[in-house]
Amino acid sequence: MVKFSHFVLLLLFGGAMTVEVQRPRGVPLSKRQFYEEDKPFTCLDGSRTIPFDRVNDDYCDCPDGSDEPGTAACPNGNFHCTNAGFRPAFIPSSRVNDGICDCCDTTDEYNSGAHCQNTCRELGRKEKEELQKIVEIAKEGFMLKKQLIQEAKQGLEDKKAKLGDVQDSKKDLEAKVETLRTVKETAEQPEKEAKERHLKAWEDQKAVIRMEKDKARMAAVFLELDDDADGFVSVAELQSHSELDPDSDGSFTESEAQGLLGGVDKVDTVAFETVWNNIKEKYVSENQPNADVPPPGETPQEETPDTVSNNDSENYPDEDIPEEEDDEDEEEDDEMDEEDYKAPPAMQTDEKTKDDDDEEGPMPPYDQETQALIDGAQKARDEFNEAEKALREVEDQIRNLEKEISFDFGPSSEFAYLYSQCYELTTGEYVYRLCPFNRVSQKPKFGGSETSLGTWGKWAGPEDNIYSVMKYEHGTGCWQGPNRSTTVKLTCGKETVVTSTSEPSRCEYLMEFISPAICQEPASFDSGHPDHEEL
């Protein structure tokens, strides 16, 4: 026997009215047309047709269970809870008359004897309150969004105007830089020539000093070698200095000594000048205080391993000595370039020149005229460098403005306010930091280095709502894993805040982010209520 239910539905929104709908128990309104009392019933899967009085007769005739929508006869059946005043719902047929109230309107326990109370109106009231809260938030968020759009529009106009001004200033700076470059190069040429003249004069002066010192030493050596003070240096007197042995075989013969004297037995002070040029690199003065010091021109013997082992540098292996960074080298090179103009060239020489400087003294200061040229050239360099630096800063400013102007901040630039902002969420272990359109990071709460969870990649929402999801990629690599990445899901709200973060998959993070920029204009509240479908 077919069991029918008569439902009286109360509209919660739009005024009170009653509607009586007759249909078999457990059948939703959307399928009412398939259950007509005066016609045979055809299973919804089309498998067979049965007399209508077999519907809800507590015996399963249809393979799909569609003939028993209001009983527990079919294991694969579904019972429709009308739940007037709340949400319609489906439950498995096995729960019908099982003594437990699953439908808030109690229609699933019509024959079990269970004492159920209809709670649909209370649930509907609570849901309505929650929906009203959501709608209010959406309304406020949407109002804020419209304000953000206006601000973004004004901000875009301001940035375009600023870009035009900065581009004009760039042209002026480019012209200024080229003018100052010419001034600098013009000032550097006489400076270079004056410094070269000064250096040449100093080299000539040093040559004279060295020659005078050499002559004085030659005269002193002649007197040392002239043991009998007869005004001549003889073969025997020369042989008294074994370090002068030409082949250093330990036997300084008479013929070898005579060869050094130019083939004669003795020379006077005039002829000794030629001899001096042949022996001065080896000669060791008899008055030299340290006999172990090698004669001029000879390299001291290398230290023995024992001596080297006492060197402090052994305590610092090569691999422990940090190498200088390339950028530091470049900075030093730049500094040296500037110093080249300030310091006398003779101060930047090889070791031999430094040794000579120790003997001959430092290079004299520049004369007043040369120093004036140097000061003028340096001033021109400083002014040029300052203008060039200002030009680079303007070029950076232009790039940043062009990037911001062309950036995709949403259909109406509603997300532009997030640019250059950062938002944090602190959990039990970490502080998460989201900088929209830039990067996402994670830092231990109690100290430690920051880990990148990704840099800005793209908008990644579904096709019909692409601006609902942000994707950040290419973060710090996981140990033996991929680079970290973060998906940021945006939801509507009055605030702008990160509400949660998780790691659903290894090295793949998920953030929930509230922003009014994602809010849409809310639809009519009444038309969205679920039980309107039942009417």
C-alpha positions as CSV (number, residue, x, y, z in Angstrom):
1,M,0.0,0.0,0.0
2,V,1.4,3.4,-1.0
3,K,2.1,5.7,2.0
4,F,1.7,9.4,1.3
5,S,2.8,12.3,3.3
6,H,1.1,15.7,3.5
7,F,3.6,18.5,4.1
8,V,2.7,21.9,5.4
9,L,5.7,24.2,4.7
10,L,6.2,27.6,6.3
11,L,8.1,30.2,4.3
12,L,10.6,31.9,6.6
13,F,11.3,34.7,4.3
14,G,8.8,36.7,2.3
15,G,5.8,36.3,4.6
16,A,3.9,33.3,6.1
17,M,1.9,31.0,3.9
18,T,1.1,27.3,3.8
19,V,1.5,24.9,0.9
20,E,0.2,21.4,0.9
21,V,2.2,18.9,-1.3
22,Q,1.1,15.3,-1.7
23,R,3.7,12.7,-2.6
24,P,5.0,9.3,-1.5
25,R,7.0,9.5,1.7
26,G,10.7,9.9,1.1
27,V,10.4,11.5,-2.4
28,P,11.9,14.9,-3.0
29,L,9.8,17.5,-4.8
30,S,12.2,17.4,-7.7
31,K,11.1,13.8,-8.5
32,R,7.4,14.1,-7.7
33,Q,6.5,13.7,-11.4
34,F,7.8,10.2,-11.5
35,Y,5.4,9.1,-8.7
36,E,1.8,9.4,-10.1
37,E,-0.8,7.4,-8.2
38,D,-3.0,6.6,-11.1
39,K,-0.2,5.3,-13.3
40,P,2.2,2.3,-13.1
41,F,5.6,3.1,-11.6
42,T,8.7,2.7,-13.7
43,C,11.9,2.3,-11.8
44,L,14.0,5.4,-12.2
45,D,16.8,3.3,-13.8
46,G,14.2,2.1,-16.4
47,S,14.7,-1.5,-15.5
48,R,11.1,-2.5,-15.0
49,T,7.5,-1.2,-14.4
50,I,5.4,-2.2,-11.5
51,P,1.9,-1.4,-10.2
52,F,1.9,1.8,-8.2
53,D,0.6,0.1,-5.1
54,R,4.0,-1.6,-4.8
55,V,5.6,1.8,-4.1
56,N,6.6,1.9,-0.4
57,D,5.2,-1.5,0.3
58,D,8.3,-2.4,2.2
59,Y,9.5,-4.8,-0.5
60,C,12.2,-3.9,-2.9
61,D,11.2,-4.4,-6.5
62,C,13.5,-2.0,-8.4
63,P,17.3,-2.8,-8.6
64,D,18.0,0.9,-7.9
65,G,15.7,1.0,-4.8
66,S,13.6,3.8,-6.3
67,D,10.3,2.0,-5.5
68,E,10.9,2.2,-1.8
69,P,11.9,5.8,-1.1
70,G,10.1,5.8,2.3
71,T,11.1,2.4,3.7
72,A,14.2,0.5,4.6
73,A,13.5,-2.3,2.2
74,C,16.1,-1.5,-0.4
75,P,19.8,-1.5,0.8
76,N,20.8,1.0,-1.9
77,G,17.9,3.3,-1.4
78,N,17.9,6.9,-0.1
79,F,15.3,8.6,2.0
80,H,14.5,12.3,1.5
81,C,14.1,14.4,4.6
82,T,12.0,17.4,3.7
83,N,13.1,19.3,6.9
84,A,10.7,22.2,6.3
85,G,12.2,25.3,7.8
86,F,15.8,24.0,7.5
87,R,17.8,22.1,4.9
88,P,16.4,19.2,2.9
89,A,18.7,16.2,3.2
90,F,19.1,12.6,2.0
91,I,19.9,9.7,4.4
92,P,20.5,6.0,3.6
93,S,17.2,4.0,3.6
94,S,18.7,1.7,6.3
95,R,18.3,4.5,8.8
96,V,14.5,4.7,8.3
97,N,12.7,3.6,11.4
98,D,15.9,2.5,13.2
99,G,14.9,4.3,16.4
100,I,17.3,7.2,15.8
101,C,16.1,10.5,14.5
102,D,18.2,11.6,11.5
103,C,15.8,14.1,9.9
104,C,15.2,17.2,12.0
105,D,11.5,17.0,11.0
106,T,11.4,13.4,12.4
107,T,9.9,12.0,9.2
108,D,12.4,9.1,9.1
109,E,11.0,7.6,12.3
110,Y,7.3,7.5,11.4
111,N,6.8,3.9,12.5
112,S,9.6,3.1,15.0
113,G,8.0,4.5,18.2
114,A,11.0,6.8,18.7
115,H,10.2,10.0,20.6
116,C,11.6,12.7,18.3
117,Q,11.2,16.4,18.4
118,N,11.0,18.5,15.3
119,T,14.1,20.8,15.5
120,C,14.1,22.2,12.0
121,R,12.8,25.6,12.9
122,E,15.4,26.1,15.6
123,L,18.2,24.9,13.2
124,G,16.8,27.1,10.5
125,R,16.8,30.1,12.9
126,K,20.4,29.5,13.9
127,E,21.4,29.0,10.3
128,K,19.7,32.2,9.4
129,E,21.6,34.0,12.0
130,E,24.9,32.6,10.8
131,L,24.0,33.4,7.2
132,Q,23.0,36.9,8.2
133,K,26.5,37.3,9.9
134,I,28.2,36.1,6.7
135,V,26.1,38.4,4.6
136,E,26.9,41.4,6.9
137,I,30.6,40.6,6.7
138,A,30.3,40.2,2.9
139,K,28.5,43.6,2.7
140,E,31.1,45.4,4.8
141,G,33.9,43.7,3.0
142,F,32.4,44.6,-0.4
143,M,32.1,48.2,0.7
144,L,35.8,48.2,1.8
145,K,36.6,46.6,-1.6
146,K,34.9,49.5,-3.4
147,Q,37.0,51.9,-1.3
148,L,40.1,50.0,-2.1
149,I,39.3,50.2,-5.8
150,Q,38.9,53.9,-5.6
151,E,42.2,54.3,-3.7
152,A,43.9,52.0,-6.2
153,K,42.6,54.1,-9.1
154,Q,43.8,57.3,-7.5
155,G,47.1,55.6,-6.6
156,L,47.6,54.4,-10.2
157,E,47.0,57.9,-11.5
158,D,49.5,59.3,-9.0
159,K,52.1,56.7,-10.0
160,K,51.7,57.4,-13.7
161,A,52.1,61.1,-13.0
162,K,55.2,60.4,-10.8
163,L,56.6,58.2,-13.5
164,G,56.3,61.0,-16.0
165,D,58.1,63.4,-13.6
166,V,60.9,60.9,-12.9
167,Q,61.4,60.2,-16.6
168,D,61.8,63.9,-17.2
169,S,64.3,64.2,-14.4
170,K,66.1,61.2,-15.9
171,K,66.6,63.1,-19.1
172,D,68.0,66.1,-17.2
173,L,70.3,63.8,-15.2
174,E,71.6,62.1,-18.3
175,A,72.5,65.4,-19.8
176,K,74.2,66.5,-16.6
177,V,76.2,63.2,-16.4
178,E,77.5,63.6,-19.9
179,T,78.4,67.3,-19.2
180,L,80.3,66.3,-16.0
181,R,81.9,63.4,-17.8
182,T,83.4,65.8,-20.3
183,V,84.5,68.2,-17.5
184,K,86.1,65.2,-15.6
185,E,88.0,63.9,-18.6
186,T,89.1,67.4,-19.5
187,A,90.5,67.9,-15.9
188,E,92.1,64.5,-15.8
189,Q,94.3,64.9,-18.8
190,P,96.5,67.8,-17.4
191,E,96.4,66.1,-14.0
192,K,97.8,62.9,-15.6
193,E,100.5,64.8,-17.5
194,A,101.5,66.7,-14.4
195,K,101.7,63.6,-12.2
196,E,103.8,61.8,-14.9
197,R,106.2,64.8,-15.0
198,H,106.5,64.7,-11.2
199,L,107.1,61.0,-11.3
200,K,109.7,61.3,-14.0
201,A,111.5,64.0,-12.1
202,W,111.5,61.8,-9.0
203,E,112.8,58.8,-10.9
204,D,115.6,61.0,-12.3
205,Q,116.4,62.2,-8.8
206,K,116.5,58.7,-7.5
207,A,118.8,57.6,-10.3
208,V,121.2,60.4,-9.3
209,I,121.0,59.4,-5.6
210,R,121.7,55.8,-6.5
211,M,124.6,56.7,-8.6
212,E,126.2,58.8,-5.9
213,K,125.6,56.0,-3.3
214,D,127.2,53.5,-5.7
215,K,130.2,55.7,-6.3
216,A,130.6,56.2,-2.5
217,R,130.4,52.5,-1.9
218,M,132.9,51.8,-4.7
219,A,135.4,54.2,-3.2
220,A,134.9,52.6,0.3
221,V,135.4,49.1,-1.2
222,F,138.6,50.3,-3.1
223,L,140.0,51.4,0.2
224,E,139.0,48.1,1.9
225,L,140.7,46.1,-0.9
226,D,143.8,48.3,-1.0
227,D,145.4,46.6,2.1
228,D,148.9,48.2,1.5
229,A,147.4,51.6,0.8
230,D,149.5,52.0,-2.3
231,G,146.7,53.4,-4.3
232,F,146.2,50.1,-6.3
233,V,144.1,47.0,-5.9
234,S,146.2,44.0,-6.8
235,V,145.5,40.4,-7.8
236,A,146.5,39.2,-4.3
237,E,144.3,41.7,-2.6
238,L,141.3,40.7,-4.7
239,Q,141.9,37.0,-3.9
240,S,141.5,37.8,-0.2
241,H,137.7,37.9,-0.9
242,S,136.8,34.4,-1.8
243,E,133.1,35.3,-2.4
244,L,134.3,37.0,-5.7
245,D,135.4,33.6,-7.2
246,P,133.7,33.7,-10.6
247,D,132.9,29.9,-10.8
248,S,132.3,29.6,-7.0
249,D,134.3,26.3,-7.0
250,G,136.0,27.0,-3.8
251,S,139.3,27.9,-5.5
252,F,139.8,31.6,-6.3
253,T,142.9,31.4,-8.6
254,E,145.3,34.1,-9.6
255,S,144.2,33.9,-13.2
256,E,140.6,34.3,-12.2
257,A,141.4,37.3,-10.1
258,Q,143.5,38.8,-12.9
259,G,140.5,38.3,-15.3
260,L,138.4,40.3,-12.9
261,L,141.0,43.1,-13.0
262,G,140.8,43.2,-16.8
263,G,143.9,41.1,-17.5
264,V,146.3,43.3,-15.5
265,D,148.0,42.7,-12.1
266,K,146.6,45.8,-10.5
267,V,144.3,48.7,-11.1
268,D,144.1,52.3,-9.8
269,T,140.9,54.1,-8.7
270,V,140.0,55.1,-12.3
271,A,140.3,51.6,-13.7
272,F,138.6,50.1,-10.6
273,E,135.3,51.5,-11.8
274,T,135.2,48.8,-14.5
275,V,136.2,46.1,-12.0
276,W,133.5,47.4,-9.5
277,N,130.7,46.7,-12.0
278,N,131.8,43.1,-12.1
279,I,132.2,42.4,-8.4
280,K,129.7,44.7,-6.6
281,E,126.9,42.2,-6.6
282,K,129.0,39.6,-4.8
283,Y,131.3,41.7,-2.7
284,V,130.9,41.4,1.1
285,S,132.3,44.2,3.1
286,E,134.9,43.3,5.8
287,N,133.1,45.7,8.1
288,Q,129.7,44.0,7.6
289,P,128.4,43.2,11.2
290,N,126.5,40.0,10.3
291,A,128.6,37.6,8.4
292,D,125.6,35.4,7.7
293,V,123.9,38.1,5.6
294,P,124.5,37.2,1.9
295,P,126.1,39.7,-0.3
296,P,124.0,42.0,-2.5
297,G,122.3,40.2,-5.3
298,E,122.2,36.8,-3.7
299,T,119.0,35.3,-2.4
300,P,119.0,34.0,1.2
301,Q,118.7,30.3,1.6
302,E,115.3,28.9,2.2
303,E,114.4,28.1,5.8
304,T,114.7,24.6,6.9
305,P,111.6,22.5,7.7
306,D,112.3,22.9,11.4
307,T,112.3,26.7,11.0
308,V,109.1,26.6,9.0
309,S,107.3,24.4,11.5
310,N,107.7,27.1,14.1
311,N,105.8,29.6,11.9
312,D,102.5,30.7,13.4
313,S,100.8,30.2,10.1
314,E,101.0,26.5,10.5
315,N,98.2,26.8,13.1
316,Y,95.9,28.2,10.4
317,P,95.4,25.7,7.5
318,D,94.8,27.2,4.1
319,E,91.3,25.9,4.1
320,D,90.4,27.7,7.3
321,I,91.4,31.1,5.9
322,P,88.3,32.7,4.4
323,E,88.6,33.9,0.8
324,E,87.7,37.4,0.0
325,E,84.4,37.9,-1.7
326,D,84.3,39.0,-5.3
327,D,82.2,42.0,-4.5
328,E,84.6,43.1,-1.8
329,D,87.4,42.9,-4.4
330,E,85.4,45.0,-6.8
331,E,84.8,47.6,-4.1
332,E,88.5,47.6,-3.2
333,D,89.3,48.0,-6.9
334,D,87.0,51.0,-7.1
335,E,88.6,52.5,-4.0
336,M,92.0,52.0,-5.5
337,D,90.9,53.7,-8.7
338,E,90.0,56.8,-6.7
339,E,93.2,56.6,-4.6
340,D,95.3,56.5,-7.8
341,Y,94.4,60.1,-8.3
342,K,95.2,61.1,-4.7
343,A,98.3,59.2,-3.8
344,P,101.6,59.8,-5.5
345,P,102.3,57.0,-8.0
346,A,105.6,56.1,-6.5
347,M,103.8,54.9,-3.4
348,Q,102.2,52.1,-5.4
349,T,105.2,50.1,-6.7
350,D,106.8,46.7,-6.5
351,E,109.0,45.5,-3.6
352,K,112.2,46.6,-5.3
353,T,111.0,50.2,-5.6
354,K,109.8,50.1,-2.0
355,D,113.3,49.0,-1.0
356,D,114.7,51.9,-3.0
357,D,112.3,54.3,-1.4
358,D,113.5,53.1,2.0
359,E,117.0,54.1,1.0
360,E,116.2,57.2,-0.9
361,G,113.2,58.4,1.1
362,P,109.6,58.9,0.0
363,M,108.6,60.7,-3.1
364,P,108.5,64.4,-2.5
365,P,105.0,66.0,-2.3
366,Y,103.5,67.4,-5.5
367,D,104.3,71.0,-6.2
368,Q,101.5,73.5,-5.7
369,E,100.6,73.7,-9.4
370,T,100.3,69.8,-9.7
371,Q,98.4,69.5,-6.5
372,A,95.9,72.1,-7.7
373,L,95.4,70.1,-10.9
374,I,94.9,66.9,-8.8
375,D,92.4,68.7,-6.5
376,G,90.5,70.0,-9.5
377,A,90.3,66.7,-11.2
378,Q,89.2,65.0,-8.0
379,K,86.4,67.5,-7.6
380,A,85.3,66.9,-11.1
381,R,85.3,63.1,-10.4
382,D,83.3,63.5,-7.2
383,E,80.7,65.6,-9.0
384,F,80.5,63.1,-11.9
385,N,80.2,60.2,-9.5
386,E,77.4,61.9,-7.5
387,A,75.4,62.7,-10.7
388,E,75.9,59.1,-12.0
389,K,74.7,57.7,-8.7
390,A,71.6,59.9,-8.8
391,L,70.9,58.7,-12.3
392,R,71.1,55.1,-11.2
393,E,68.7,55.8,-8.4
394,V,66.2,57.4,-10.8
395,E,66.5,54.5,-13.2
396,D,65.7,52.1,-10.3
397,Q,62.8,54.2,-9.4
398,I,61.5,54.1,-12.9
399,R,61.8,50.3,-13.1
400,N,59.9,49.9,-9.8
401,L,57.1,52.3,-10.9
402,E,56.8,50.6,-14.3
403,K,56.6,47.2,-12.6
404,E,54.0,48.3,-10.1
405,I,51.9,50.1,-12.8
406,S,51.8,47.0,-15.0
407,F,51.3,44.5,-12.2
408,D,48.1,42.4,-12.2
409,F,46.4,43.5,-9.0
410,G,43.0,42.2,-10.0
411,P,40.3,43.3,-12.5
412,S,40.0,46.7,-10.8
413,S,43.4,46.8,-9.0
414,E,41.6,45.9,-5.7
415,F,44.6,44.0,-4.5
416,A,47.1,46.8,-5.0
417,Y,46.9,47.8,-1.4
418,L,48.7,44.6,-0.5
419,Y,51.8,45.6,-2.4
420,S,54.9,46.2,-0.2
421,Q,52.9,45.0,2.9
422,C,53.6,42.0,5.0
423,Y,51.4,40.0,7.4
424,E,52.5,37.5,10.1
425,L,51.0,34.5,11.8
426,T,52.6,33.1,15.0
427,T,52.1,29.4,15.8
428,G,53.5,27.2,18.5
429,E,56.8,26.8,16.7
430,Y,57.1,29.3,13.9
431,V,56.4,32.8,12.8
432,Y,55.0,32.8,9.2
433,R,55.3,35.9,7.1
434,L,53.4,36.6,4.0
435,C,54.4,39.5,1.8
436,P,51.9,39.5,-1.0
437,F,53.4,39.6,-4.5
438,N,56.8,39.1,-3.0
439,R,57.5,36.1,-0.8
440,V,56.4,33.8,2.0
441,S,58.8,32.7,4.8
442,Q,59.0,30.7,8.0
443,K,61.2,31.5,11.0
444,P,61.5,29.5,14.2
445,K,59.7,31.3,17.0
446,F,62.6,30.9,19.5
447,G,65.5,31.8,17.3
448,G,67.0,30.5,14.1
449,S,67.4,31.4,10.4
450,E,64.5,32.3,8.1
451,T,63.4,29.7,5.5
452,S,61.8,30.8,2.2
453,L,58.5,29.1,1.5
454,G,58.4,30.6,-2.0
455,T,58.5,33.7,-4.0
456,W,55.6,35.3,-6.0
457,G,54.6,33.1,-8.9
458,K,51.1,33.8,-10.2
459,W,47.3,33.9,-9.6
460,A,46.2,30.3,-9.5
461,G,42.5,30.2,-8.8
462,P,39.9,28.3,-10.9
463,E,39.1,29.8,-14.3
464,D,35.9,31.5,-13.0
465,N,37.7,32.9,-9.9
466,I,41.4,33.1,-10.7
467,Y,42.1,35.8,-8.1
468,S,41.0,33.6,-5.2
469,V,44.4,31.8,-5.0
470,M,48.0,33.0,-4.9
471,K,50.9,30.7,-5.8
472,Y,54.4,31.2,-4.4
473,E,57.2,29.0,-5.8
474,H,60.9,28.2,-5.8
475,G,61.5,28.5,-2.0
476,T,64.3,26.9,-0.1
477,G,64.8,23.3,-1.1
478,C,63.8,20.6,1.3
479,W,66.4,18.0,2.5
480,Q,66.4,15.5,-0.4
481,G,63.2,16.9,-1.6
482,P,61.7,19.6,-3.8
483,N,61.8,23.3,-3.4
484,R,59.2,24.7,-0.9
485,S,56.1,26.3,-2.3
486,T,53.0,27.9,-0.8
487,T,49.4,28.2,-1.9
488,V,47.5,31.1,-0.4
489,K,43.7,30.9,-0.5
490,L,41.8,34.2,-0.1
491,T,38.5,34.5,1.6
492,C,36.2,37.5,2.1
493,G,36.5,39.5,5.3
494,K,36.6,42.9,6.8
495,E,40.2,42.5,7.9
496,T,43.4,41.7,6.1
497,V,45.0,38.8,8.1
498,V,46.6,35.4,7.8
499,T,44.3,33.0,9.7
500,S,46.0,29.7,9.3
501,T,48.9,27.8,7.8
502,S,49.5,24.1,7.2
503,E,51.6,21.6,5.3
504,P,49.2,19.2,3.6
505,S,52.0,17.7,1.6
506,R,55.8,17.6,2.2
507,C,57.3,21.0,1.3
508,E,53.9,22.3,0.0
509,Y,52.3,24.8,2.4
510,L,48.8,26.2,2.5
511,M,47.8,29.5,3.9
512,E,44.3,31.0,4.6
513,F,44.3,34.7,4.0
514,I,41.3,37.0,4.6
515,S,41.0,40.2,2.5
516,P,38.1,42.5,1.6
517,A,39.6,42.7,-1.9
518,I,38.2,39.2,-2.6
519,C,34.6,40.0,-1.5
520,Q,31.8,40.0,-4.0
521,E,28.5,41.9,-3.8
522,P,26.2,39.6,-1.8
523,A,23.1,38.2,-3.5
524,S,19.6,38.4,-2.0
525,F,19.6,36.5,1.3
526,D,16.0,35.2,0.9
527,S,16.5,33.7,-2.6
528,G,19.4,31.7,-1.3
529,H,17.5,29.8,1.4
530,P,17.6,26.1,0.8
531,D,13.9,25.2,1.6
532,H,12.6,27.3,-1.2
533,E,13.3,24.4,-3.5
534,E,10.6,22.4,-1.7
535,L,7.8,24.9,-2.5
